């Protein structure tokens, strides 16, 4: 089965705007789109949400490289769709779908926005919680007792 959204023609910038709108409709005070400085494609979306009166920053990354690898390895995918531009488009559509699904959970009050995005909270060192835990798993994990 081909990758989700593999035939999308929606530009990554348009998708980033759709994500920003979704986030703003669910409490984000500010949203910023970040770009690769050399090739000018969207690399991440950062946003702020109030948590008990404090503004907390979050950063949603989007790595297109694994998407391109999947496209290249899938014989069912046309060669015309196996390039960086398409991989970036697909990766951002997948992120958008994920954000919309998470916001549906928030709307039903099953979780809070902060809970959904906790791995992407930006810590004092400028890295996300997820990045910090990946480098230092002991940071959050106990001894299992």
TORPA-4810 file (N, C-alpha, C, O; in nm, 3 decimals):
<nodes>
NODE_1_0.084_-0.118_0.000_0.000_0.000_0.000_0.089_0.124_0.000_0.176_0.137_0.086_X
NODE_2_0.068_0.215_-0.093_0.151_0.336_-0.099_0.133_0.425_0.025_0.035_0.416_0.098_X
NODE_3_0.231_0.508_0.046_0.235_0.600_0.159_0.118_0.699_0.157_0.076_0.744_0.050_X
NODE_4_0.066_0.732_0.275_-0.041_0.829_0.290_-0.005_0.959_0.218_0.106_1.009_0.232_X
NODE_5_-0.099_1.013_0.142_-0.084_1.142_0.073_0.024_1.143_-0.035_0.069_1.250_-0.074_X
NODE_6_0.065_1.026_-0.085_0.180_1.024_-0.175_0.157_1.095_-0.308_0.253_1.130_-0.377_X
NODE_7_0.032_1.118_-0.346_0.006_1.186_-0.474_-0.031_1.334_-0.455_-0.071_1.400_-0.551_X
NODE_8_-0.018_1.386_-0.334_-0.058_1.524_-0.309_0.013_1.622_-0.402_0.128_1.604_-0.439_X
NODE_9_-0.060_1.725_-0.438_-0.003_1.834_-0.517_-0.003_1.964_-0.436_0.033_2.070_-0.487_X
NODE_10_-0.042_1.954_-0.308_-0.051_2.072_-0.222_0.089_2.112_-0.177_0.162_2.032_-0.119_X
NODE_11_0.124_2.236_-0.204_0.254_2.290_-0.167_0.273_2.288_-0.016_0.177_2.310_0.059_X
NODE_12_0.395_2.264_0.029_0.425_2.258_0.172_0.391_2.389_0.243_0.348_2.386_0.358_X
NODE_13_0.410_2.503_0.178_0.376_2.632_0.239_0.226_2.642_0.266_0.184_2.690_0.371_X
NODE_14_0.146_2.596_0.172_0.000_2.597_0.191_-0.038_2.506_0.308_-0.123_2.542_0.390_X
NODE_15_0.023_2.390_0.314_-0.004_2.297_0.424_0.038_2.358_0.557_-0.034_2.345_0.656_X
NODE_16_0.153_2.423_0.560_0.200_2.488_0.683_0.099_2.594_0.727_0.073_2.608_0.847_X
NODE_17_0.042_2.668_0.632_-0.061_2.767_0.666_-0.187_2.701_0.721_-0.249_2.753_0.813_X
NODE_18_-0.224_2.586_0.666_-0.340_2.513_0.717_-0.315_2.464_0.860_-0.405_2.469_0.945_X
NODE_19_-0.194_2.418_0.886_-0.158_2.374_1.021_-0.161_2.494_1.116_-0.215_2.483_1.227_X
NODE_20_-0.105_2.606_1.074_-0.104_2.727_1.157_-0.246_2.770_1.192_-0.274_2.807_1.305_X
NODE_21_-0.334_2.765_1.094_-0.475_2.802_1.119_-0.539_2.707_1.219_-0.609_2.750_1.311_X
NODE_22_-0.515_2.580_1.203_-0.570_2.480_1.295_-0.519_2.505_1.437_-0.596_2.501_1.533_X
NODE_23_-0.390_2.531_1.449_-0.331_2.558_1.581_-0.389_2.685_1.643_-0.420_2.689_1.762_X
NODE_24_-0.403_2.789_1.561_-0.456_2.915_1.614_-0.601_2.900_1.658_-0.644_2.961_1.756_X
NODE_25_-0.677_2.817_1.587_-0.816_2.793_1.624_-0.827_2.712_1.754_-0.934_2.705_1.815_X
NODE_26_-0.716_2.651_1.795_-0.715_2.571_1.916_-0.624_2.629_2.024_-0.570_2.556_2.107_X
NODE_27_-0.607_2.761_2.020_-0.541_2.827_2.132_-0.400_2.875_2.113_-0.344_2.936_2.204_X
NODE_28_-0.339_2.849_1.999_-0.202_2.899_1.979_-0.206_3.051_1.971_-0.286_3.109_1.898_X
NODE_29_-0.118_3.115_2.047_-0.109_3.261_2.049_-0.023_3.313_1.935_-0.047_3.422_1.882_X
NODE_30_0.075_3.236_1.897_0.167_3.276_1.790_0.209_3.150_1.716_0.224_3.044_1.776_X
NODE_31_0.228_3.163_1.585_0.273_3.051_1.503_0.380_3.103_1.408_0.364_3.208_1.346_X
NODE_32_0.489_3.029_1.398_0.599_3.070_1.311_0.639_2.952_1.223_0.653_2.840_1.271_X
NODE_33_0.656_2.977_1.095_0.701_2.875_1.001_0.851_2.894_0.979_0.896_3.004_0.947_X
NODE_34_0.927_2.786_0.997_1.071_2.793_0.980_1.111_2.724_0.850_1.049_2.625_0.810_X
NODE_35_1.214_2.777_0.784_1.256_2.728_0.653_1.402_2.686_0.653_1.482_2.736_0.733_X
NODE_36_1.436_2.595_0.563_1.575_2.560_0.540_1.641_2.682_0.475_1.592_2.730_0.374_X
NODE_37_1.750_2.732_0.532_1.810_2.855_0.480_1.868_2.842_0.339_1.878_2.942_0.267_X
NODE_38_1.907_2.722_0.299_1.970_2.704_0.168_1.868_2.676_0.058_1.879_2.729_-0.052_X
NODE_39_1.769_2.593_0.088_1.677_2.549_-0.017_1.535_2.600_0.002_1.447_2.569_-0.079_X
NODE_40_1.512_2.676_0.104_1.385_2.745_0.134_1.260_2.657_0.132_1.157_2.696_0.076_X
NODE_41_1.268_2.539_0.191_1.147_2.460_0.213_1.117_2.459_0.363_1.207_2.478_0.444_X
NODE_42_0.993_2.438_0.398_0.948_2.441_0.537_1.013_2.326_0.614_1.006_2.210_0.572_X
NODE_43_1.076_2.358_0.728_1.140_2.255_0.810_1.067_2.229_0.941_1.070_2.117_0.992_X
NODE_44_1.001_2.331_0.995_0.927_2.312_1.120_0.828_2.426_1.140_0.837_2.531_1.077_X
NODE_45_0.736_2.401_1.229_0.639_2.502_1.269_0.650_2.516_1.420_0.640_2.417_1.493_X
NODE_46_0.672_2.637_1.466_0.678_2.665_1.609_0.555_2.744_1.649_0.503_2.823_1.571_X
NODE_47_0.510_2.722_1.772_0.392_2.795_1.820_0.396_2.805_1.971_0.469_2.732_2.038_X
NODE_48_0.315_2.897_2.023_0.306_2.919_2.168_0.163_2.902_2.214_0.068_2.943_2.148_X
NODE_49_0.150_2.840_2.331_0.020_2.819_2.395_0.033_2.859_2.541_0.135_2.832_2.604_X
NODE_50_-0.070_2.922_2.594_-0.071_2.958_2.736_-0.101_2.835_2.821_-0.194_2.760_2.792_X
NODE_51_-0.020_2.815_2.925_-0.042_2.708_3.021_-0.033_2.769_3.160_0.075_2.806_3.206_X
NODE_52_-0.147_2.779_3.225_-0.155_2.838_3.359_-0.087_2.975_3.362_-0.008_3.004_3.452_X
NODE_53_-0.118_3.058_3.263_-0.067_3.194_3.259_0.073_3.209_3.201_0.122_3.321_3.188_X
NODE_54_0.137_3.099_3.168_0.272_3.105_3.110_0.269_3.062_2.965_0.199_2.967_2.929_X
NODE_55_0.344_3.131_2.883_0.352_3.099_2.743_0.455_2.986_2.723_0.572_3.001_2.758_X
NODE_56_0.409_2.875_2.668_0.496_2.760_2.645_0.516_2.746_2.494_0.420_2.750_2.417_X
NODE_57_0.641_2.729_2.452_0.674_2.715_2.311_0.682_2.568_2.271_0.727_2.484_2.349_X
NODE_58_0.637_2.539_2.150_0.642_2.405_2.094_0.699_2.416_1.953_0.683_2.518_1.886_X
NODE_59_0.767_2.308_1.907_0.819_2.306_1.771_0.788_2.170_1.708_0.833_2.066_1.756_X
NODE_60_0.710_2.173_1.599_0.676_2.052_1.525_0.774_2.037_1.409_0.771_2.116_1.315_X
NODE_61_0.859_1.937_1.414_0.951_1.916_1.303_0.885_1.837_1.191_0.778_1.779_1.208_X
NODE_62_0.951_1.835_1.079_0.903_1.755_0.966_1.024_1.711_0.886_1.090_1.792_0.821_X
NODE_63_1.052_1.583_0.890_1.168_1.529_0.820_1.123_1.459_0.692_1.061_1.353_0.699_X
NODE_64_1.153_1.516_0.579_1.110_1.462_0.450_1.198_1.349_0.400_1.157_1.274_0.311_X
NODE_65_1.319_1.335_0.455_1.415_1.236_0.402_1.364_1.092_0.412_1.377_1.017_0.315_X
NODE_66_1.307_1.049_0.525_1.253_0.913_0.529_1.137_0.893_0.432_1.117_0.783_0.380_X
NODE_67_1.062_0.998_0.408_0.950_0.990_0.312_1.006_0.963_0.172_0.954_0.877_0.100_X
NODE_68_1.110_1.035_0.135_1.171_1.013_0.003_1.224_0.871_-0.009_1.211_0.808_-0.114_X
NODE_69_1.282_0.821_0.097_1.334_0.684_0.096_1.222_0.582_0.073_1.239_0.486_-0.002_X
NODE_70_1.109_0.603_0.137_0.994_0.514_0.119_0.945_0.521_-0.026_0.916_0.418_-0.087_X
NODE_71_0.935_0.642_-0.079_0.891_0.658_-0.218_0.984_0.586_-0.314_0.940_0.517_-0.406_X
NODE_72_1.113_0.602_-0.293_1.212_0.540_-0.381_1.208_0.388_-0.374_1.238_0.321_-0.473_X
NODE_73_1.171_0.334_-0.260_1.168_0.188_-0.242_1.034_0.124_-0.279_1.023_0.001_-0.280_X
NODE_74_0.934_0.205_-0.309_0.802_0.153_-0.342_0.786_0.148_-0.493_0.777_0.252_-0.558_X
NODE_75_0.782_0.029_-0.548_0.772_0.012_-0.694_0.641_0.062_-0.751_0.631_0.090_-0.871_X
NODE_76_0.539_0.075_-0.666_0.408_0.121_-0.713_0.403_0.273_-0.732_0.310_0.325_-0.794_X
NODE_77_0.502_0.343_-0.679_0.505_0.489_-0.688_0.577_0.531_-0.815_0.689_0.487_-0.843_X
NODE_78_0.511_0.615_-0.891_0.567_0.665_-1.017_0.700_0.738_-0.991_0.717_0.806_-0.890_X
NODE_79_0.791_0.721_-1.084_0.922_0.788_-1.073_0.907_0.940_-1.064_0.988_1.007_-0.999_X
NODE_80_0.803_0.994_-1.127_0.781_1.139_-1.125_0.747_1.190_-0.984_0.755_1.310_-0.958_X
NODE_81_0.708_1.099_-0.894_0.674_1.139_-0.756_0.787_1.111_-0.658_0.770_1.131_-0.537_X
NODE_82_0.901_1.068_-0.706_1.013_1.037_-0.617_1.120_1.144_-0.625_1.225_1.125_-0.686_X
NODE_83_1.091_1.257_-0.561_1.185_1.368_-0.556_1.166_1.444_-0.424_1.068_1.425_-0.353_X
NODE_84_1.262_1.531_-0.394_1.259_1.604_-0.268_1.134_1.690_-0.254_1.073_1.690_-0.148_X
NODE_85_1.096_1.761_-0.358_0.979_1.849_-0.350_0.855_1.770_-0.312_0.778_1.814_-0.226_X
NODE_86_0.834_1.656_-0.376_0.717_1.574_-0.345_0.727_1.517_-0.204_0.627_1.512_-0.132_X
NODE_87_0.845_1.474_-0.164_0.863_1.420_-0.029_0.830_1.525_0.078_0.769_1.494_0.180_X
NODE_88_0.872_1.648_0.054_0.840_1.758_0.147_0.689_1.779_0.153_0.632_1.794_0.261_X
NODE_89_0.624_1.782_0.037_0.478_1.798_0.032_0.408_1.688_0.112_0.322_1.716_0.195_X
NODE_90_0.447_1.565_0.086_0.385_1.450_0.153_0.408_1.457_0.304_0.314_1.440_0.382_X
NODE_91_0.531_1.481_0.344_0.564_1.485_0.487_0.477_1.587_0.560_0.425_1.560_0.668_X
NODE_92_0.461_1.706_0.500_0.380_1.809_0.566_0.232_1.774_0.565_0.162_1.808_0.660_X
NODE_93_0.182_1.707_0.462_0.041_1.664_0.463_0.019_1.561_0.574_-0.085_1.562_0.640_X
NODE_94_0.116_1.474_0.595_0.104_1.376_0.704_0.102_1.447_0.838_0.021_1.413_0.924_X
NODE_95_0.189_1.546_0.856_0.189_1.623_0.981_0.054_1.693_1.000_-0.001_1.694_1.110_X
NODE_96_0.000_1.752_0.892_-0.129_1.819_0.901_-0.239_1.722_0.944_-0.319_1.752_1.032_X
NODE_97_-0.241_1.606_0.883_-0.341_1.505_0.920_-0.328_1.469_1.068_-0.428_1.454_1.138_X
NODE_98_-0.205_1.454_1.114_-0.180_1.420_1.254_-0.228_1.532_1.347_-0.293_1.505_1.448_X
NODE_99_-0.196_1.657_1.312_-0.240_1.770_1.394_-0.392_1.775_1.401_-0.449_1.794_1.508_X
NODE_100_-0.458_1.758_1.287_-0.605_1.760_1.287_-0.663_1.647_1.372_-0.761_1.668_1.443_X
NODE_101_-0.603_1.530_1.367_-0.650_1.418_1.450_-0.629_1.450_1.598_-0.716_1.420_1.680_X
NODE_102_-0.517_1.509_1.632_-0.491_1.545_1.771_-0.590_1.651_1.819_-0.637_1.646_1.933_X
NODE_103_-0.621_1.746_1.733_-0.717_1.851_1.771_-0.858_1.793_1.790_-0.936_1.847_1.869_X
NODE_104_-0.890_1.686_1.719_-1.018_1.619_1.741_-1.021_1.559_1.882_-1.124_1.563_1.949_X
NODE_105_-0.910_1.505_1.927_-0.902_1.454_2.064_-0.916_1.567_2.166_-0.980_1.551_2.269_X
NODE_106_-0.856_1.681_2.135_-0.866_1.798_2.223_-1.011_1.846_2.228_-1.063_1.876_2.336_X
NODE_107_-1.075_1.855_2.113_-1.214_1.904_2.107_-1.308_1.816_2.189_-1.405_1.866_2.246_X
NODE_108_-1.281_1.688_2.195_-1.366_1.597_2.273_-1.328_1.596_2.420_-1.390_1.527_2.501_X
NODE_109_-1.225_1.674_2.454_-1.175_1.684_2.592_-1.116_1.553_2.643_-1.110_1.529_2.764_X
NODE_110_-1.073_1.469_2.550_-1.005_1.345_2.588_-0.863_1.376_2.636_-0.809_1.306_2.722_X
NODE_111_-0.804_1.482_2.581_-0.671_1.528_2.618_-0.669_1.680_2.607_-0.761_1.740_2.551_X
NODE_112_-0.563_1.742_2.659_-0.545_1.886_2.641_-0.444_1.909_2.528_-0.369_1.820_2.491_X
NODE_113_-0.444_2.029_2.476_-0.348_2.065_2.371_-0.206_2.045_2.422_-0.120_1.996_2.349_X
NODE_114_-0.182_2.084_2.546_-0.048_2.070_2.603_-0.006_1.923_2.610_0.109_1.890_2.583_X
NODE_115_-0.100_1.835_2.648_-0.067_1.692_2.655_-0.030_1.637_2.517_0.066_1.561_2.504_X
NODE_116_-0.104_1.676_2.417_-0.080_1.627_2.282_0.059_1.665_2.234_0.130_1.584_2.174_X
NODE_117_0.097_1.788_2.261_0.221_1.839_2.205_0.341_1.834_2.300_0.447_1.886_2.267_X
NODE_118_0.325_1.772_2.417_0.433_1.768_2.516_0.569_1.726_2.460_0.669_1.789_2.494_X
NODE_119_0.577_1.623_2.375_0.711_1.587_2.324_0.777_1.699_2.245_0.899_1.700_2.228_X
NODE_120_0.698_1.794_2.197_0.750_1.902_2.114_0.769_2.033_2.190_0.798_2.136_2.131_X
NODE_121_0.751_2.028_2.323_0.774_2.147_2.406_0.922_2.184_2.397_1.010_2.099_2.408_X
NODE_122_0.947_2.313_2.378_1.085_2.361_2.367_1.135_2.390_2.508_1.075_2.467_2.583_X
NODE_123_1.247_2.328_2.541_1.306_2.344_2.674_1.402_2.462_2.676_1.428_2.525_2.573_X
NODE_124_1.455_2.491_2.792_1.544_2.607_2.808_1.667_2.602_2.718_1.721_2.706_2.682_X
NODE_125_1.711_2.482_2.682_1.829_2.470_2.596_1.796_2.485_2.447_1.884_2.470_2.362_X
NODE_126_1.668_2.514_2.415_1.627_2.535_2.277_1.591_2.409_2.201_1.550_2.415_2.085_X
NODE_127_1.606_2.296_2.266_1.570_2.168_2.203_1.436_2.122_2.258_1.395_2.163_2.367_X
NODE_128_1.369_2.035_2.183_1.240_1.985_2.231_1.262_1.879_2.339_1.370_1.822_2.353_X
NODE_129_1.157_1.857_2.417_1.161_1.753_2.520_1.198_1.619_2.457_1.279_1.545_2.511_X
NODE_130_1.138_1.588_2.344_1.166_1.463_2.274_1.313_1.451_2.235_1.373_1.345_2.252_X
NODE_131_1.371_1.558_2.184_1.513_1.555_2.147_1.600_1.532_2.269_1.696_1.455_2.264_X
NODE_132_1.566_1.598_2.380_1.643_1.581_2.502_1.632_1.439_2.556_1.732_1.381_2.600_X
NODE_133_1.512_1.382_2.554_1.493_1.246_2.605_1.563_1.144_2.515_1.618_1.046_2.564_X
NODE_134_1.560_1.168_2.385_1.628_1.077_2.292_1.777_1.071_2.324_1.836_0.963_2.322_X
NODE_135_1.837_1.185_2.353_1.980_1.190_2.386_2.010_1.141_2.526_2.121_1.095_2.554_X
NODE_136_1.911_1.150_2.616_1.931_1.113_2.756_1.805_1.046_2.810_1.728_1.109_2.882_X
NODE_137_1.781_0.918_2.776_1.658_0.850_2.815_1.634_0.847_2.966_1.519_0.840_3.010_X
NODE_138_1.739_0.851_3.044_1.723_0.849_3.189_1.652_0.975_3.242_1.604_0.977_3.355_X
NODE_139_1.647_1.076_3.159_1.584_1.201_3.197_1.441_1.181_3.246_1.400_1.245_3.344_X
NODE_140_1.366_1.095_3.182_1.226_1.073_3.218_1.198_0.935_3.274_1.101_0.917_3.348_X
NODE_141_1.280_0.841_3.241_1.249_0.704_3.275_1.308_0.665_3.410_1.424_0.692_3.440_X
NODE_142_1.225_0.600_3.490_1.272_0.550_3.619_1.336_0.414_3.600_1.366_0.372_3.488_X
NODE_143_1.355_0.346_3.712_1.418_0.214_3.704_1.316_0.102_3.685_1.351_-0.016_3.691_X
NODE_144_1.190_0.137_3.661_1.088_0.037_3.635_1.015_-0.012_3.757_0.927_-0.097_3.747_X
NODE_145_1.050_0.041_3.873_0.984_-0.002_3.998_0.870_0.090_4.032_0.803_0.070_4.133_X
</nodes>
